[in-house]
Amino acid sequence: MTTPDLDDEPTLYDWAGGYPALLRMTTQFYERHVPADPLLGPLFAGMEADHPERVAAWLSEVFGGPELYSQRYGGYARMISQHLAKHLTMEQRARWVALLARSADDADLPQDPEFRAAFVAYLEWGSRIAVENSGEGAVPPEGMPVPRWWWVCNATPAARPSSRPSAVPDPEPAAEEPVPGEALEFDRHVKGLFRRRDRASMRSAFDLWDAGDVRRHGTAILARLRDGSMPCDGAWAAERVDVLARWLDQA
């Protein structure tokens, strides 16, 4: 996967591809890798059917996304309660980290050094906390917030020049204002309506700079633009929405 350049420093959640990407990863982990593993298989044999969703929600919140875990399941105290008296071993912990990192590859999460450094750093930290809380007589502190993880030592994807030509981002497109009565063209009139950051936030589902993807998902995109839920930092002006709607109607 080629990760995009963003106008503003992204959260790990945004850079990963949001909840859909994290859910792809946890689904790979719990459905593909865990059942066949002699260390982790018995540990997770009795988990709830929605366990991949729970872990994806936790990672979403930890990595700077919406508070999915807190809203759906109960926050930090709920997570800690799942580890009490489980007597997790360091071998199980290490295998959990290794297989989740492999699942990130399976799910096509970004592979740039900066993201993977932050991602694996959290897995190492969080899994060691889990082992500590699972031991005999452990008394986790009360009232702790869900941790929020960030880039390691300010090593963000834009913090260094890459040696890979493929890592050079596409230039930000500019949208031309259509002349009344003019037939609309995607590259001239529509593509530039979507910023690089808009494209990045949706890349786990489709590419906003690809005419075919925008047309295939046009109804859903238009609905979200009209109700103001996309983009997340401010609704489009009616004139911009109308340009997209007119282009979609031309098909």
Secondary structure, DSSP 8 states (H G I E B T S, - for coil): ------SS---HHHHHTHHHHHHHHHHHIIIIITTT-TTTTTTTTT--TTHHHHHHHHHHHHTTS--HHHHHT-HHHHHHHTTTT----HHHHHHHHHHHHHHHHHTT----HHHHHHHHHHHHHHHHHHHHHHSTT----TT--------GGG--TTSS--S-GGGS-----------TT----IIIIIGGGS-HHHHHHHTTT--TT-HHHHHHTHHHHHHHHHHT-SSTT----HHHHHHHHHHHHT-
